[in-house]
Amino acid sequence: MAKTRAVLFDFDGTLADTASDLSRALNRLRTARGLEPLPLAKLRPHASSGARGLIEAGLSILPGHAEFSSMRDEFLQHYASAICVDTRLFPGMDLLLGEIEKRGLRWGIVTNKSTRFTREVVAALGLERRAACVVSGDTTPHLKPHPASLLHAANELALDPSACVYLGDDLRDIQAARSAGMRAVAVEWGYGAGLRSWNADAVIARPQDLLEYL
């Protein structure tokens, strides 16, 4: 394996716990339609899939439905109005980032979240000056599991993809890392399930476990 020079993170469900704020936006869609709010525990597993996954989970509406586009726009408006109320870095993540920096490695973010939301949350969490790169879902023409955004991050860091490790909580993250030629690490603290079947290079239970892998 090439020596690790950078660690890249998925955002929602990997670097930061955004489920509460995303679920609030979905529940505002439900209450506007006379439906009871759903508990966070029910919506949390769908948070990594963003508006599409949450609208499907909360309203049984899929892309292609006549109302999906308008619901998605409404969801995003609600999310934008309260985007970083309960969102926090996962416990132990700030310590991990500090240790990565102490080791002289760079770290960055590669997410399917759109730039307008990513920038705002990254700034609110105080990470904008620390991250070596931030690649959003609209930075390239393709979303994960396509490798384009990960390859863009490696290029921005002037690194061969094999020198990067990518952490994610969704099968799409692992598939994208594999396709990009990066080492793939699945994280158990996120929103995904069935991680052991994803063929990741490693599965870790806590942020600090990454240090042993590195």
CYANA upper distance limits for C-alpha pairs under 8 A (distance plus 0.5 A):
  1 MET  CA    162 SER  CA      7.96
  2 ALA  CA    162 SER  CA      6.37
  2 ALA  CA    163 ALA  CA      5.91
  3 LYS  CA    163 ALA  CA      6.21
  4 THR  CA    105 LEU  CA      8.38
  4 THR  CA    162 SER  CA      8.34
  4 THR  CA    163 ALA  CA      5.16
  4 THR  CA    164 CYS  CA      6.19
  4 THR  CA    165 VAL  CA      7.43
  4 THR  CA    214 LEU  CA      7.70
  5 ARG  CA    105 LEU  CA      5.96
  5 ARG  CA    106 ARG  CA      7.16
  5 ARG  CA    159 LEU  CA      8.23
  5 ARG  CA    163 ALA  CA      5.81
  5 ARG  CA    164 CYS  CA      6.55
  6 ALA  CA    105 LEU  CA      5.90
  6 ALA  CA    106 ARG  CA      5.19
  6 ALA  CA    107 TRP  CA      5.79
  6 ALA  CA    108 GLY  CA      8.21
  6 ALA  CA    163 ALA  CA      7.12
  6 ALA  CA    164 CYS  CA      5.41
  6 ALA  CA    165 VAL  CA      7.02
  7 VAL  CA    105 LEU  CA      7.93
  7 VAL  CA    106 ARG  CA      6.93
  7 VAL  CA    107 TRP  CA      5.13
  7 VAL  CA    108 GLY  CA      7.03
  7 VAL  CA    164 CYS  CA      6.20
  7 VAL  CA    165 VAL  CA      5.41
  7 VAL  CA    166 TYR  CA      6.53
  7 VAL  CA    167 LEU  CA      8.21
  8 LEU  CA    107 TRP  CA      5.95
  8 LEU  CA    108 GLY  CA      5.25
  8 LEU  CA    109 ILE  CA      5.96
  8 LEU  CA    110 VAL  CA      7.10
  8 LEU  CA    164 CYS  CA      7.44
  8 LEU  CA    165 VAL  CA      6.52
  8 LEU  CA    166 TYR  CA      5.19
  8 LEU  CA    167 LEU  CA      6.81
  9 PHE  CA     14 THR  CA      7.19
  9 PHE  CA     15 LEU  CA      6.76
  9 PHE  CA    107 TRP  CA      8.18
  9 PHE  CA    108 GLY  CA      6.72
  9 PHE  CA    109 ILE  CA      5.31
  9 PHE  CA    110 VAL  CA      6.46
  9 PHE  CA    111 THR  CA      8.33
  9 PHE  CA    166 TYR  CA      6.22
  9 PHE  CA    167 LEU  CA      5.42
  9 PHE  CA    168 GLY  CA      6.92
 10 ASP  CA     14 THR  CA      6.07
 10 ASP  CA     15 LEU  CA      6.90
 10 ASP  CA    109 ILE  CA      6.40
 10 ASP  CA    110 VAL  CA      5.77
 10 ASP  CA    111 THR  CA      5.68
 10 ASP  CA    166 TYR  CA      8.02
 10 ASP  CA    167 LEU  CA      6.59
 10 ASP  CA    168 GLY  CA      5.61
 10 ASP  CA    169 ASP  CA      8.07
 10 ASP  CA    173 ASP  CA      7.78
 11 PHE  CA     15 LEU  CA      5.38
 11 PHE  CA     16 ALA  CA      6.35
 11 PHE  CA    109 ILE  CA      6.93
 11 PHE  CA    110 VAL  CA      7.40
 11 PHE  CA    111 THR  CA      6.09
 11 PHE  CA    113 LYS  CA      8.50
 11 PHE  CA    168 GLY  CA      8.49
 12 ASP  CA     16 ALA  CA      6.03
 12 ASP  CA     17 ASP  CA      6.66
 12 ASP  CA     18 THR  CA      6.30
 12 ASP  CA     19 ALA  CA      8.17
 12 ASP  CA     47 ALA  CA      7.79
 12 ASP  CA     48 SER  CA      6.23
 12 ASP  CA    111 THR  CA      8.16
 13 GLY  CA     17 ASP  CA      5.89
 13 GLY  CA     18 THR  CA      7.37
 13 GLY  CA     19 ALA  CA      8.10
 13 GLY  CA     47 ALA  CA      7.95
 13 GLY  CA     48 SER  CA      6.66
 13 GLY  CA    168 GLY  CA      8.16
 13 GLY  CA    169 ASP  CA      6.57
 13 GLY  CA    189 TRP  CA      7.99
 13 GLY  CA    190 GLY  CA      4.82
 13 GLY  CA    191 TYR  CA      6.03
 14 THR  CA     90 PHE  CA      8.11
 14 THR  CA    167 LEU  CA      7.53
 14 THR  CA    168 GLY  CA      6.13
 14 THR  CA    169 ASP  CA      6.30
 14 THR  CA    187 VAL  CA      7.33
 14 THR  CA    189 TRP  CA      7.85
 14 THR  CA    190 GLY  CA      6.03
 15 LEU  CA     89 LEU  CA      6.48
 15 LEU  CA     90 PHE  CA      6.82
 15 LEU  CA     93 MET  CA      7.35
 16 ALA  CA     87 THR  CA      7.28
 16 ALA  CA     88 ARG  CA      6.07
 16 ALA  CA     89 LEU  CA      4.68
 16 ALA  CA     90 PHE  CA      5.87
 17 ASP  CA     87 THR  CA      6.07
 17 ASP  CA     88 ARG  CA      6.02
 17 ASP  CA     89 LEU  CA      6.50
 17 ASP  CA     90 PHE  CA      6.33
 17 ASP  CA    190 GLY  CA      8.29
 18 THR  CA     22 LEU  CA      6.79
 18 THR  CA     47 ALA  CA      8.04
 18 THR  CA     84 CYS  CA      8.37
 18 THR  CA     86 ASP  CA      7.78
 18 THR  CA     87 THR  CA      5.20
 18 THR  CA     88 ARG  CA      7.47
 19 ALA  CA     23 SER  CA      6.34
 19 ALA  CA     40 LEU  CA      8.10
 19 ALA  CA     43 LEU  CA      8.23
 19 ALA  CA     44 ARG  CA      6.00
 19 ALA  CA     47 ALA  CA      5.93
 19 ALA  CA     87 THR  CA      7.99
 20 SER  CA     24 ARG  CA      6.63
 20 SER  CA     40 LEU  CA      7.08
 20 SER  CA     44 ARG  CA      8.07
 20 SER  CA     86 ASP  CA      6.76
 20 SER  CA     87 THR  CA      7.47
 21 ASP  CA     25 ALA  CA      7.07
 21 ASP  CA     79 TYR  CA      7.44
 21 ASP  CA     82 ALA  CA      7.42
 21 ASP  CA     83 ILE  CA      6.66
 21 ASP  CA     84 CYS  CA      7.22
 21 ASP  CA     85 VAL  CA      7.04
 21 ASP  CA     86 ASP  CA      6.60
 21 ASP  CA     87 THR  CA      7.01
 22 LEU  CA     26 LEU  CA      7.07
 22 LEU  CA     47 ALA  CA      7.24
 22 LEU  CA     50 GLY  CA      8.04
 22 LEU  CA     79 TYR  CA      6.82
 22 LEU  CA     83 ILE  CA      8.30
 23 SER  CA     27 ASN  CA      6.64
 23 SER  CA     40 LEU  CA      6.96
 23 SER  CA     43 LEU  CA      6.74
 23 SER  CA     44 ARG  CA      7.76
 23 SER  CA     47 ALA  CA      7.97
 23 SER  CA     54 LEU  CA      7.97
 24 ARG  CA     28 ARG  CA      6.76
 24 ARG  CA     79 TYR  CA      8.18
 25 ALA  CA     29 LEU  CA      7.24
 25 ALA  CA     75 PHE  CA      6.20
 25 ALA  CA     76 LEU  CA      8.02
 25 ALA  CA     78 HIS  CA      5.55
 25 ALA  CA     79 TYR  CA      5.59
 26 LEU  CA     30 ARG  CA      7.08
 26 LEU  CA     54 LEU  CA      7.07
 26 LEU  CA     55 ILE  CA      7.25
 26 LEU  CA     58 GLY  CA      7.43
 26 LEU  CA     75 PHE  CA      6.68
 27 ASN  CA     31 THR  CA      6.62
 27 ASN  CA     36 GLU  CA      8.34
 27 ASN  CA     37 PRO  CA      5.53
 27 ASN  CA     38 LEU  CA      7.06
 27 ASN  CA     58 GLY  CA      8.25
 28 ARG  CA     32 ALA  CA      6.58
 28 ARG  CA     37 PRO  CA      8.19
 28 ARG  CA     75 PHE  CA      8.42
 28 ARG  CA     78 HIS  CA      7.73
 29 LEU  CA     33 ARG  CA      7.10
 29 LEU  CA     71 MET  CA      8.16
 29 LEU  CA     74 GLU  CA      7.91
 29 LEU  CA     75 PHE  CA      7.16
 30 ARG  CA     34 GLY  CA      6.96
 30 ARG  CA     35 LEU  CA      5.41
 30 ARG  CA     36 GLU  CA      7.07
 30 ARG  CA     37 PRO  CA      6.84
 30 ARG  CA     58 GLY  CA      7.95
 30 ARG  CA     59 LEU  CA      7.83
 31 THR  CA     35 LEU  CA      5.43
 31 THR  CA     36 GLU  CA      6.51
 31 THR  CA     37 PRO  CA      6.95
 38 LEU  CA     42 LYS  CA      7.24
 38 LEU  CA     43 LEU  CA      7.66
 38 LEU  CA     58 GLY  CA      7.92
 39 PRO  CA     43 LEU  CA      7.29
 40 LEU  CA     44 ARG  CA      6.14
 41 ALA  CA     45 PRO  CA      8.06
 43 LEU  CA     47 ALA  CA      7.21
 43 LEU  CA     54 LEU  CA      7.26
 43 LEU  CA     57 ALA  CA      7.41
 43 LEU  CA     58 GLY  CA      7.90
 44 ARG  CA    191 TYR  CA      6.92
 45 PRO  CA    191 TYR  CA      5.21
 45 PRO  CA    192 GLY  CA      6.78
 46 HIS  CA     50 GLY  CA      7.75
 46 HIS  CA     53 GLY  CA      5.96
 46 HIS  CA     54 LEU  CA      6.20
 46 HIS  CA     57 ALA  CA      7.58
 46 HIS  CA    191 TYR  CA      7.48
 47 ALA  CA     53 GLY  CA      7.45
 47 ALA  CA     54 LEU  CA      6.94
 47 ALA  CA    191 TYR  CA      7.32
 48 SER  CA     53 GLY  CA      8.19
 48 SER  CA    169 ASP  CA      8.32
 48 SER  CA    170 ASP  CA      7.58
 48 SER  CA    191 TYR  CA      6.98
 48 SER  CA    192 GLY  CA      8.23
 49 SER  CA     53 GLY  CA      5.11
 49 SER  CA     54 LEU  CA      7.46
 50 GLY  CA     54 LEU  CA      6.63
 50 GLY  CA    113 LYS  CA      8.15
 51 ALA  CA     55 ILE  CA      6.36
 51 ALA  CA     72 ARG  CA      6.66
 51 ALA  CA     75 PHE  CA      7.31
 51 ALA  CA     76 LEU  CA      7.89
 52 ARG  CA     56 GLU  CA      6.74
 52 ARG  CA     62 LEU  CA      7.65
 52 ARG  CA     63 PRO  CA      7.68
 52 ARG  CA     72 ARG  CA      7.88
 53 GLY  CA     57 ALA  CA      6.61
 54 LEU  CA     58 GLY  CA      6.33
 55 ILE  CA     59 LEU  CA      5.89
 55 ILE  CA     60 SER  CA      7.09
 55 ILE  CA     61 ILE  CA      6.51
 55 ILE  CA     62 LEU  CA      7.88
 55 ILE  CA     71 MET  CA      8.27
 55 ILE  CA     72 ARG  CA      8.08
 56 GLU  CA     60 SER  CA      4.84
 56 GLU  CA     61 ILE  CA      5.33
 56 GLU  CA     62 LEU  CA      6.09
 61 ILE  CA     65 HIS  CA      6.98
 61 ILE  CA     67 GLU  CA      8.22
 61 ILE  CA     68 PHE  CA      6.83
 62 LEU  CA     68 PHE  CA      6.97
 63 PRO  CA     68 PHE  CA      6.19
 63 PRO  CA     69 SER  CA      8.06
 64 GLY  CA     68 PHE  CA      7.20
 67 GLU  CA     71 MET  CA      6.60
 68 PHE  CA     72 ARG  CA      6.50
 69 SER  CA     73 ASP  CA      6.76
 70 SER  CA     74 GLU  CA      6.68
 71 MET  CA     75 PHE  CA      6.49
 72 ARG  CA     76 LEU  CA      6.65
 73 ASP  CA     77 GLN  CA      6.74
 74 GLU  CA     78 HIS  CA      6.84
 75 PHE  CA     79 TYR  CA      6.68
 76 LEU  CA     80 ALA  CA      6.48
 77 GLN  CA     81 SER  CA      6.83
 78 HIS  CA     82 ALA  CA      7.27
 79 TYR  CA     83 ILE  CA      5.75
 80 ALA  CA    117 PHE  CA      7.80
 83 ILE  CA     87 THR  CA      8.35
 83 ILE  CA    117 PHE  CA      8.21
 83 ILE  CA    121 VAL  CA      7.58
 84 CYS  CA    121 VAL  CA      6.64
 84 CYS  CA    124 ALA  CA      7.53
 88 ARG  CA    125 LEU  CA      7.69
 89 LEU  CA     93 MET  CA      6.62
 89 LEU  CA     94 ASP  CA      7.51
 89 LEU  CA    125 LEU  CA      8.08
 90 PHE  CA     94 ASP  CA      8.49
 91 PRO  CA    207 PRO  CA      8.45
 92 GLY  CA     96 LEU  CA      6.78
 92 GLY  CA    206 ARG  CA      8.03
 92 GLY  CA    207 PRO  CA      6.37
 92 GLY  CA    208 GLN  CA      7.31
 93 MET  CA     97 LEU  CA      6.69
 93 MET  CA    207 PRO  CA      6.26
 93 MET  CA    208 GLN  CA      8.25
 94 ASP  CA     98 GLY  CA      6.70
 95 LEU  CA     99 GLU  CA      6.72
 95 LEU  CA    208 GLN  CA      8.36
 96 LEU  CA    100 ILE  CA      6.65
 96 LEU  CA    207 PRO  CA      6.74
 96 LEU  CA    208 GLN  CA      6.37
 96 LEU  CA    211 LEU  CA      8.23
 97 LEU  CA    101 GLU  CA      6.74
 97 LEU  CA    107 TRP  CA      8.20
 98 GLY  CA    102 LYS  CA      6.67
 99 GLU  CA    103 ARG  CA      6.73
100 ILE  CA    104 GLY  CA      7.22
100 ILE  CA    105 LEU  CA      6.07
100 ILE  CA    106 ARG  CA      7.57
100 ILE  CA    107 TRP  CA      7.97
101 GLU  CA    105 LEU  CA      5.99
101 GLU  CA    106 ARG  CA      6.92
101 GLU  CA    107 TRP  CA      8.36
106 ARG  CA    131 ALA  CA      8.09
106 ARG  CA    132 ALA  CA      6.58
107 TRP  CA    131 ALA  CA      6.31
107 TRP  CA    132 ALA  CA      6.19
107 TRP  CA    133 CYS  CA      7.83
108 GLY  CA    131 ALA  CA      5.41
108 GLY  CA    132 ALA  CA      5.70
108 GLY  CA    133 CYS  CA      5.23
108 GLY  CA    134 VAL  CA      6.27
108 GLY  CA    153 ALA  CA      8.34
109 ILE  CA    131 ALA  CA      7.64
109 ILE  CA    133 CYS  CA      6.78
109 ILE  CA    134 VAL  CA      5.23
109 ILE  CA    135 VAL  CA      6.56
109 ILE  CA    136 SER  CA      8.49
110 VAL  CA    134 VAL  CA      6.55
110 VAL  CA    135 VAL  CA      5.19
110 VAL  CA    136 SER  CA      6.50
110 VAL  CA    137 GLY  CA      8.48
110 VAL  CA    149 SER  CA      7.14
110 VAL  CA    150 LEU  CA      7.03
110 VAL  CA    153 ALA  CA      7.74
111 THR  CA    135 VAL  CA      6.81
111 THR  CA    136 SER  CA      5.52
111 THR  CA    137 GLY  CA      6.31
112 ASN  CA    136 SER  CA      6.12
112 ASN  CA    137 GLY  CA      4.28
112 ASN  CA    138 ASP  CA      8.01
112 ASN  CA    143 LEU  CA      6.38
112 ASN  CA    144 LYS  CA      7.12
113 LYS  CA    117 PHE  CA      7.24
113 LYS  CA    118 THR  CA      6.55
113 LYS  CA    136 SER  CA      6.16
113 LYS  CA    137 GLY  CA      5.57
113 LYS  CA    138 ASP  CA      8.36
114 SER  CA    118 THR  CA      6.58
114 SER  CA    136 SER  CA      5.94
114 SER  CA    137 GLY  CA      5.41
114 SER  CA    138 ASP  CA      6.13
115 THR  CA    119 ARG  CA      6.37
115 THR  CA    135 VAL  CA      8.42
115 THR  CA    136 SER  CA      5.72
115 THR  CA    137 GLY  CA      7.33
115 THR  CA    138 ASP  CA      6.97
115 THR  CA    139 THR  CA      7.89
116 ARG  CA    120 GLU  CA      7.08
117 PHE  CA    121 VAL  CA      6.79
118 THR  CA    122 VAL  CA      6.45
118 THR  CA    136 SER  CA      7.29
119 ARG  CA    123 ALA  CA      6.55
119 ARG  CA    128 GLU  CA      8.31
120 GLU  CA    124 ALA  CA      6.64
121 VAL  CA    125 LEU  CA      6.66
122 VAL  CA    126 GLY  CA      6.88
122 VAL  CA    127 LEU  CA      5.88
122 VAL  CA    128 GLU  CA      6.25
123 ALA  CA    127 LEU  CA      6.36
123 ALA  CA    128 GLU  CA      5.77
127 LEU  CA    131 ALA  CA      6.56
132 ALA  CA    157 LEU  CA      7.86
133 CYS  CA    153 ALA  CA      7.07
133 CYS  CA    156 GLU  CA      7.57
133 CYS  CA    157 LEU  CA      7.78
134 VAL  CA    153 ALA  CA      8.09
135 VAL  CA    139 THR  CA      6.52
135 VAL  CA    149 SER  CA      6.94
135 VAL  CA    150 LEU  CA      8.46
135 VAL  CA    152 HIS  CA      8.07
135 VAL  CA    153 ALA  CA      6.93
136 SER  CA    140 THR  CA      8.38
136 SER  CA    149 SER  CA      8.02
137 GLY  CA    142 HIS  CA      7.88
137 GLY  CA    143 LEU  CA      6.23
137 GLY  CA    149 SER  CA      8.03
138 ASP  CA    142 HIS  CA      8.06
138 ASP  CA    143 LEU  CA      8.23
139 THR  CA    149 SER  CA      7.65
140 THR  CA    148 ALA  CA      7.02
140 THR  CA    149 SER  CA      6.51
140 THR  CA    152 HIS  CA      8.23
141 PRO  CA    148 ALA  CA      8.33
142 HIS  CA    146 HIS  CA      6.61
142 HIS  CA    147 PRO  CA      8.49
142 HIS  CA    148 ALA  CA      6.74
142 HIS  CA    149 SER  CA      7.72
143 LEU  CA    147 PRO  CA      8.41
143 LEU  CA    148 ALA  CA      8.02
143 LEU  CA    149 SER  CA      7.62
144 LYS  CA    148 ALA  CA      8.18
144 LYS  CA    149 SER  CA      7.75
144 LYS  CA    172 ARG  CA      6.33
144 LYS  CA    173 ASP  CA      7.02
144 LYS  CA    175 GLN  CA      8.46
144 LYS  CA    176 ALA  CA      6.25
145 PRO  CA    172 ARG  CA      4.96
145 PRO  CA    173 ASP  CA      6.66
145 PRO  CA    174 ILE  CA      8.29
145 PRO  CA    175 GLN  CA      6.06
145 PRO  CA    176 ALA  CA      4.91
146 HIS  CA    175 GLN  CA      8.32
146 HIS  CA    176 ALA  CA      5.95
146 HIS  CA    179 SER  CA      7.96
147 PRO  CA    151 LEU  CA      6.63
147 PRO  CA    176 ALA  CA      5.10
147 PRO  CA    177 ALA  CA      7.13
147 PRO  CA    179 SER  CA      6.21
147 PRO  CA    180 ALA  CA      5.59
148 ALA  CA    152 HIS  CA      6.55
148 ALA  CA    180 ALA  CA      8.16
149 SER  CA    153 ALA  CA      6.79
150 LEU  CA    154 ALA  CA      6.86
150 LEU  CA    176 ALA  CA      7.78
150 LEU  CA    177 ALA  CA      7.53
150 LEU  CA    180 ALA  CA      7.00
151 LEU  CA    155 ASN  CA      6.65
151 LEU  CA    161 PRO  CA      7.21
151 LEU  CA    180 ALA  CA      6.60
152 HIS  CA    156 GLU  CA      6.60
153 ALA  CA    157 LEU  CA      6.74
154 ALA  CA    158 ALA  CA      6.53
154 ALA  CA    159 LEU  CA      5.66
154 ALA  CA    160 ASP  CA      6.80
154 ALA  CA    161 PRO  CA      6.05
154 ALA  CA    164 CYS  CA      7.88
155 ASN  CA    159 LEU  CA      6.57
155 ASN  CA    160 ASP  CA      8.01
159 LEU  CA    163 ALA  CA      7.02
159 LEU  CA    164 CYS  CA      8.22
160 ASP  CA    164 CYS  CA      7.96
161 PRO  CA    180 ALA  CA      7.06
161 PRO  CA    181 GLY  CA      6.22
161 PRO  CA    182 MET  CA      5.83
162 SER  CA    181 GLY  CA      6.10
162 SER  CA    182 MET  CA      5.38
162 SER  CA    183 ARG  CA      7.47
163 ALA  CA    182 MET  CA      7.59
164 CYS  CA    182 MET  CA      6.07
164 CYS  CA    183 ARG  CA      7.16
165 VAL  CA    182 MET  CA      6.22
165 VAL  CA    183 ARG  CA      5.30
165 VAL  CA    184 ALA  CA      6.55
165 VAL  CA    185 VAL  CA      7.72
166 TYR  CA    173 ASP  CA      8.35
166 TYR  CA    174 ILE  CA      8.41
166 TYR  CA    177 ALA  CA      6.77
166 TYR  CA    182 MET  CA      7.17
166 TYR  CA    183 ARG  CA      6.69
166 TYR  CA    184 ALA  CA      5.64
166 TYR  CA    185 VAL  CA      6.56
167 LEU  CA    173 ASP  CA      7.92
167 LEU  CA    174 ILE  CA      8.38
167 LEU  CA    184 ALA  CA      6.66
167 LEU  CA    185 VAL  CA      5.23
167 LEU  CA    186 ALA  CA      6.32
167 LEU  CA    187 VAL  CA      7.27
168 GLY  CA    173 ASP  CA      5.72
168 GLY  CA    174 ILE  CA      7.20
168 GLY  CA    184 ALA  CA      8.28
168 GLY  CA    185 VAL  CA      6.96
168 GLY  CA    186 ALA  CA      5.72
168 GLY  CA    187 VAL  CA      6.50
169 ASP  CA    173 ASP  CA      7.43
169 ASP  CA    186 ALA  CA      6.09
169 ASP  CA    187 VAL  CA      5.76
169 ASP  CA    188 GLU  CA      7.47
169 ASP  CA    189 TRP  CA      8.29
169 ASP  CA    190 GLY  CA      5.72
169 ASP  CA    191 TYR  CA      6.69
169 ASP  CA    192 GLY  CA      5.77
169 ASP  CA    195 LEU  CA      8.39
170 ASP  CA    174 ILE  CA      7.49
170 ASP  CA    186 ALA  CA      8.08
170 ASP  CA    191 TYR  CA      7.93
170 ASP  CA    192 GLY  CA      5.76
170 ASP  CA    193 ALA  CA      8.42
170 ASP  CA    195 LEU  CA      8.44
171 LEU  CA    175 GLN  CA      6.73
171 LEU  CA    192 GLY  CA      8.21
171 LEU  CA    195 LEU  CA      8.01
171 LEU  CA    198 TRP  CA      6.65
172 ARG  CA    176 ALA  CA      6.50
173 ASP  CA    177 ALA  CA      6.69
173 ASP  CA    184 ALA  CA      8.38
174 ILE  CA    178 ARG  CA      6.63
174 ILE  CA    184 ALA  CA      5.98
174 ILE  CA    185 VAL  CA      7.64
174 ILE  CA    186 ALA  CA      7.52
174 ILE  CA    198 TRP  CA      7.48
174 ILE  CA    199 ASN  CA      8.26
174 ILE  CA    200 ALA  CA      6.65
175 GLN  CA    179 SER  CA      6.66
176 ALA  CA    180 ALA  CA      6.60
177 ALA  CA    181 GLY  CA      6.70
177 ALA  CA    182 MET  CA      5.51
177 ALA  CA    183 ARG  CA      6.90
177 ALA  CA    184 ALA  CA      6.04
178 ARG  CA    182 MET  CA      6.35
178 ARG  CA    183 ARG  CA      7.30
178 ARG  CA    184 ALA  CA      7.09
183 ARG  CA    200 ALA  CA      8.35
183 ARG  CA    201 ASP  CA      6.74
184 ALA  CA    200 ALA  CA      5.74
184 ALA  CA    201 ASP  CA      5.83
184 ALA  CA    202 ALA  CA      7.39
185 VAL  CA    200 ALA  CA      6.13
185 VAL  CA    201 ASP  CA      6.28
185 VAL  CA    202 ALA  CA      5.37
185 VAL  CA    203 VAL  CA      6.17
185 VAL  CA    204 ILE  CA      7.73
186 ALA  CA    195 LEU  CA      7.02
186 ALA  CA    200 ALA  CA      6.66
186 ALA  CA    202 ALA  CA      6.84
186 ALA  CA    203 VAL  CA      5.22
186 ALA  CA    204 ILE  CA      6.94
187 VAL  CA    195 LEU  CA      8.36
187 VAL  CA    203 VAL  CA      6.31
187 VAL  CA    204 ILE  CA      5.67
187 VAL  CA    205 ALA  CA      6.62
187 VAL  CA    206 ARG  CA      8.01
188 GLU  CA    192 GLY  CA      8.05
188 GLU  CA    195 LEU  CA      7.89
188 GLU  CA    203 VAL  CA      7.55
188 GLU  CA    204 ILE  CA      6.59
188 GLU  CA    205 ALA  CA      5.42
188 GLU  CA    206 ARG  CA      7.86
189 TRP  CA    205 ALA  CA      6.80
189 TRP  CA    206 ARG  CA      7.36
194 GLY  CA    198 TRP  CA      7.78
195 LEU  CA    203 VAL  CA      7.83
196 ARG  CA    200 ALA  CA      8.18
196 ARG  CA    203 VAL  CA      7.76
202 ALA  CA    213 TYR  CA      8.33
204 ILE  CA    209 ASP  CA      6.42
204 ILE  CA    210 LEU  CA      7.33
205 ALA  CA    209 ASP  CA      7.35
206 ARG  CA    210 LEU  CA      8.14
208 GLN  CA    212 GLU  CA      8.14
209 ASP  CA    213 TYR  CA      7.25
210 LEU  CA    214 LEU  CA      6.66
